Amino acid sequence: MEKLSQQTTNQEKPIQDRLRQASQITVESALRNKVNLNVSWYDVHGEQQSQKYTITAGSVIEF
C-alpha cells in the first residue's frame, strides 16, 4: 500500500480516523493517478472542520 499524503492543518490526523468522523466527503479532483478529497466533520464544540487529502493510485482506504 502506498502512503497517503495530506495537507497540513492545525488538527492533523490520518485519513482513516477522519473518515470515521466524517459528516461529508467531497471529491475535489481526480486527475491522472491522484484523487483529492476534502473531508469535513464536526468537532466537540459543534463547529465544522475540514482537512484535505491526496490519495494516489494503488492506495486502499476503508469507509
MARMARGU-850915 format. One record per atom (N, C-alpha, C): residue in three letters; x, y, z. Coordinates in nm, 3 decimals, decimal comma. Last residue first. Example, Ala and Ser with C-alpha at 12.3 -4.5 7.8 and 13.67 -1.06 7.14 Angstrom:
% MARMARGU-850915
+-----+---------+---------+---------+
|  aa |    east |   north |      up |
+-----+---------+---------+---------+
| SER |   1,285 |  -0,225 |   0,708 |
| SER |   1,367 |  -0,106 |   0,714 |
| SER |   1,290 |   0,003 |   0,787 |
| ALA |   1,319 |  -0,569 |   0,780 |
| ALA |   1,230 |  -0,450 |   0,780 |
| ALA |   1,320 |  -0,330 |   0,780 |
+-----+---------+---------+---------+
This chain:
% MARMARGU-850915
+-----+---------+---------+---------+
|  aa |    east |   north |      up |
+-----+---------+---------+---------+
| PHE |  -1,413 |   0,269 |   0,428 |
| PHE |  -1,518 |   0,359 |   0,476 |
| PHE |  -1,598 |   0,291 |   0,583 |
| GLU |  -1,065 |   0,246 |   0,378 |
| GLU |  -1,189 |   0,180 |   0,415 |
| GLU |  -1,287 |   0,283 |   0,468 |
| ILE |  -0,833 |   0,263 |   0,107 |
| ILE |  -0,895 |   0,324 |   0,225 |
| ILE |  -1,025 |   0,251 |   0,252 |
| VAL |  -0,535 |   0,208 |  -0,059 |
| VAL |  -0,659 |   0,146 |  -0,014 |
| VAL |  -0,706 |   0,220 |   0,109 |
| SER |  -0,359 |   0,305 |  -0,357 |
| SER |  -0,389 |   0,321 |  -0,215 |
| SER |  -0,523 |   0,257 |  -0,181 |
| GLY |  -0,336 |   0,295 |  -0,629 |
| GLY |  -0,290 |   0,179 |  -0,555 |
| GLY |  -0,315 |   0,188 |  -0,405 |
| ALA |  -0,277 |   0,641 |  -0,673 |
| ALA |  -0,317 |   0,512 |  -0,731 |
| ALA |  -0,257 |   0,398 |  -0,652 |
| THR |  -0,318 |   0,847 |  -0,377 |
| THR |  -0,251 |   0,808 |  -0,500 |
| THR |  -0,300 |   0,670 |  -0,547 |
| ILE |  -0,498 |   1,107 |  -0,241 |
| ILE |  -0,485 |   0,962 |  -0,244 |
| ILE |  -0,425 |   0,925 |  -0,379 |
| THR |  -0,477 |   1,379 |  -0,036 |
| THR |  -0,449 |   1,333 |  -0,172 |
| THR |  -0,423 |   1,184 |  -0,164 |
| TYR |  -0,701 |   1,573 |   0,164 |
| TYR |  -0,613 |   1,458 |   0,147 |
| TYR |  -0,594 |   1,431 |  -0,001 |
| LYS |  -0,790 |   1,836 |   0,387 |
| LYS |  -0,775 |   1,786 |   0,251 |
| LYS |  -0,672 |   1,675 |   0,247 |
| GLN |  -1,038 |   1,889 |   0,632 |
| GLN |  -0,899 |   1,859 |   0,603 |
| GLN |  -0,893 |   1,800 |   0,463 |
| SER |  -1,251 |   2,087 |   0,845 |
| SER |  -1,223 |   2,010 |   0,724 |
| SER |  -1,073 |   1,992 |   0,706 |
| GLN |  -1,523 |   2,137 |   1,078 |
| GLN |  -1,381 |   2,142 |   1,043 |
| GLN |  -1,363 |   2,066 |   0,913 |
| GLN |  -1,789 |   2,299 |   1,240 |
| GLN |  -1,745 |   2,217 |   1,127 |
| GLN |  -1,598 |   2,245 |   1,096 |
| GLU |  -1,853 |   2,274 |   1,587 |
| GLU |  -1,807 |   2,355 |   1,475 |
| GLU |  -1,755 |   2,263 |   1,363 |
| GLY |  -1,913 |   2,141 |   1,818 |
| GLY |  -2,018 |   2,152 |   1,717 |
| GLY |  -1,981 |   2,237 |   1,598 |
| HIS |  -1,710 |   2,091 |   1,985 |
| HIS |  -1,783 |   2,214 |   2,011 |
| HIS |  -1,896 |   2,236 |   1,910 |
| VAL |  -1,584 |   1,869 |   1,885 |
| VAL |  -1,657 |   1,853 |   2,011 |
| VAL |  -1,739 |   1,977 |   2,048 |
| ASP |  -1,643 |   1,911 |   1,525 |
| ASP |  -1,560 |   1,889 |   1,643 |
| ASP |  -1,647 |   1,883 |   1,769 |
| TYR |  -1,759 |   1,744 |   1,239 |
| TYR |  -1,792 |   1,840 |   1,346 |
| TYR |  -1,707 |   1,808 |   1,468 |
| TRP |  -1,598 |   1,730 |   0,916 |
| TRP |  -1,653 |   1,669 |   1,036 |
| TRP |  -1,687 |   1,780 |   1,134 |
| SER |  -1,493 |   1,661 |   0,578 |
| SER |  -1,546 |   1,753 |   0,678 |
| SER |  -1,607 |   1,675 |   0,793 |
| VAL |  -1,240 |   1,622 |   0,346 |
| VAL |  -1,318 |   1,551 |   0,447 |
| VAL |  -1,361 |   1,652 |   0,553 |
| ASN |  -1,176 |   1,628 |   0,018 |
| ASN |  -1,195 |   1,721 |   0,129 |
| ASN |  -1,289 |   1,652 |   0,227 |
| LEU |  -0,937 |   1,469 |  -0,197 |
| LEU |  -1,059 |   1,466 |  -0,116 |
| LEU |  -1,058 |   1,578 |  -0,013 |
| ASN |  -0,809 |   1,395 |  -0,506 |
| ASN |  -0,804 |   1,491 |  -0,397 |
| ASN |  -0,940 |   1,494 |  -0,328 |
| VAL |  -0,636 |   1,132 |  -0,647 |
| VAL |  -0,770 |   1,181 |  -0,615 |
| VAL |  -0,756 |   1,274 |  -0,495 |
| LYS |  -0,410 |   1,044 |  -0,911 |
| LYS |  -0,437 |   1,104 |  -0,780 |
| LYS |  -0,582 |   1,147 |  -0,767 |
| ASN |  -0,313 |   0,985 |  -1,164 |
| ASN |  -0,312 |   0,880 |  -1,063 |
| ASN |  -0,336 |   0,933 |  -0,922 |
| ARG |  -0,516 |   1,198 |  -1,339 |
| ARG |  -0,408 |   1,101 |  -1,356 |
| ARG |  -0,411 |   0,999 |  -1,244 |
| LEU |  -0,739 |   1,339 |  -1,111 |
| LEU |  -0,655 |   1,356 |  -1,228 |
| LEU |  -0,540 |   1,257 |  -1,226 |
| ALA |  -0,999 |   1,445 |  -0,964 |
| ALA |  -0,946 |   1,311 |  -0,991 |
| ALA |  -0,870 |   1,320 |  -1,122 |
| SER |  -1,099 |   1,666 |  -0,701 |
| SER |  -1,049 |   1,640 |  -0,835 |
| SER |  -0,999 |   1,497 |  -0,844 |
| GLU |  -1,264 |   1,655 |  -0,478 |
| GLU |  -1,235 |   1,785 |  -0,539 |
| GLU |  -1,179 |   1,771 |  -0,678 |
| VAL |  -1,510 |   1,483 |  -0,336 |
| VAL |  -1,400 |   1,461 |  -0,431 |
| VAL |  -1,378 |   1,593 |  -0,503 |
| THR |  -1,594 |   1,510 |   0,002 |
| THR |  -1,607 |   1,569 |  -0,131 |
| THR |  -1,485 |   1,533 |  -0,214 |
| ILE |  -1,783 |   1,397 |   0,262 |
| ILE |  -1,660 |   1,370 |   0,188 |
| ILE |  -1,681 |   1,420 |   0,046 |
| GLN |  -1,915 |   1,477 |   0,581 |
| GLN |  -1,921 |   1,497 |   0,436 |
| GLN |  -1,783 |   1,468 |   0,376 |
| SER |  -1,866 |   1,393 |   0,827 |
| SER |  -2,006 |   1,427 |   0,802 |
| SER |  -2,026 |   1,447 |   0,651 |
| ALA |  -1,632 |   1,160 |   0,962 |
| ALA |  -1,678 |   1,246 |   0,853 |
| ALA |  -1,829 |   1,269 |   0,852 |
| GLN |  -1,506 |   0,993 |   1,136 |
| GLN |  -1,573 |   1,109 |   1,193 |
| GLN |  -1,649 |   1,191 |   1,089 |
| ARG |  -1,389 |   0,806 |   0,971 |
| ARG |  -1,481 |   0,758 |   1,075 |
| ARG |  -1,563 |   0,872 |   1,134 |
| LEU |  -1,218 |   0,968 |   0,826 |
| LEU |  -1,332 |   0,907 |   0,758 |
| LEU |  -1,434 |   0,854 |   0,857 |
| ARG |  -1,021 |   1,028 |   1,016 |
| ARG |  -1,113 |   1,133 |   0,971 |
| ARG |  -1,235 |   1,075 |   0,901 |
| ASP |  -0,888 |   0,783 |   1,037 |
| ASP |  -0,953 |   0,841 |   1,154 |
| ASP |  -1,057 |   0,945 |   1,113 |
| GLN |  -0,788 |   0,757 |   0,773 |
| GLN |  -0,879 |   0,656 |   0,827 |
| GLN |  -0,955 |   0,708 |   0,949 |
| ILE |  -0,611 |   0,978 |   0,746 |
| ILE |  -0,739 |   0,978 |   0,674 |
| ILE |  -0,836 |   0,875 |   0,731 |
| PRO |  -0,464 |   1,099 |   1,055 |
| PRO |  -0,466 |   1,011 |   0,937 |
| PRO |  -0,606 |   1,004 |   0,875 |
| LYS |  -0,475 |   1,451 |   1,134 |
| LYS |  -0,498 |   1,311 |   1,170 |
| LYS |  -0,494 |   1,228 |   1,042 |
| GLU |  -0,416 |   1,775 |   1,250 |
| GLU |  -0,380 |   1,674 |   1,153 |
| GLU |  -0,400 |   1,533 |   1,208 |
| GLN |  -0,520 |   2,042 |   1,309 |
| GLN |  -0,563 |   1,919 |   1,375 |
| GLN |  -0,539 |   1,800 |   1,282 |
| ASN |  -0,422 |   2,244 |   1,147 |
| ASN |  -0,391 |   2,252 |   1,289 |
| ASN |  -0,433 |   2,126 |   1,365 |
| THR |  -0,290 |   2,080 |   0,853 |
| THR |  -0,384 |   2,168 |   0,921 |
| THR |  -0,350 |   2,166 |   1,068 |
| THR |  -0,129 |   1,998 |   0,549 |
| THR |  -0,119 |   2,022 |   0,692 |
| THR |  -0,227 |   2,117 |   0,741 |
| GLN |  -0,256 |   1,754 |   0,327 |
| GLN |  -0,216 |   1,891 |   0,351 |
| GLN |  -0,222 |   1,917 |   0,500 |
| GLN |  -0,121 |   1,427 |   0,285 |
| GLN |  -0,227 |   1,517 |   0,329 |
| GLN |  -0,170 |   1,656 |   0,347 |
| SER |  -0,084 |   1,107 |   0,127 |
| SER |  -0,034 |   1,238 |   0,167 |
| SER |  -0,151 |   1,327 |   0,205 |
| LEU |  -0,045 |   0,767 |   0,201 |
| LEU |  -0,137 |   0,874 |   0,166 |
| LEU |  -0,078 |   1,006 |   0,211 |
| LYS |   0,175 |   0,525 |   0,065 |
| LYS |   0,145 |   0,620 |   0,171 |
| LYS |   0,052 |   0,728 |   0,119 |
| GLU |   0,054 |   0,222 |  -0,082 |
| GLU |   0,129 |   0,346 |  -0,087 |
| GLU |   0,086 |   0,438 |   0,026 |
| MET |   0,084 |  -0,117 |   0,000 |
| MET |   0,000 |   0,000 |   0,000 |
| MET |   0,088 |   0,123 |   0,000 |
+-----+---------+---------+---------+
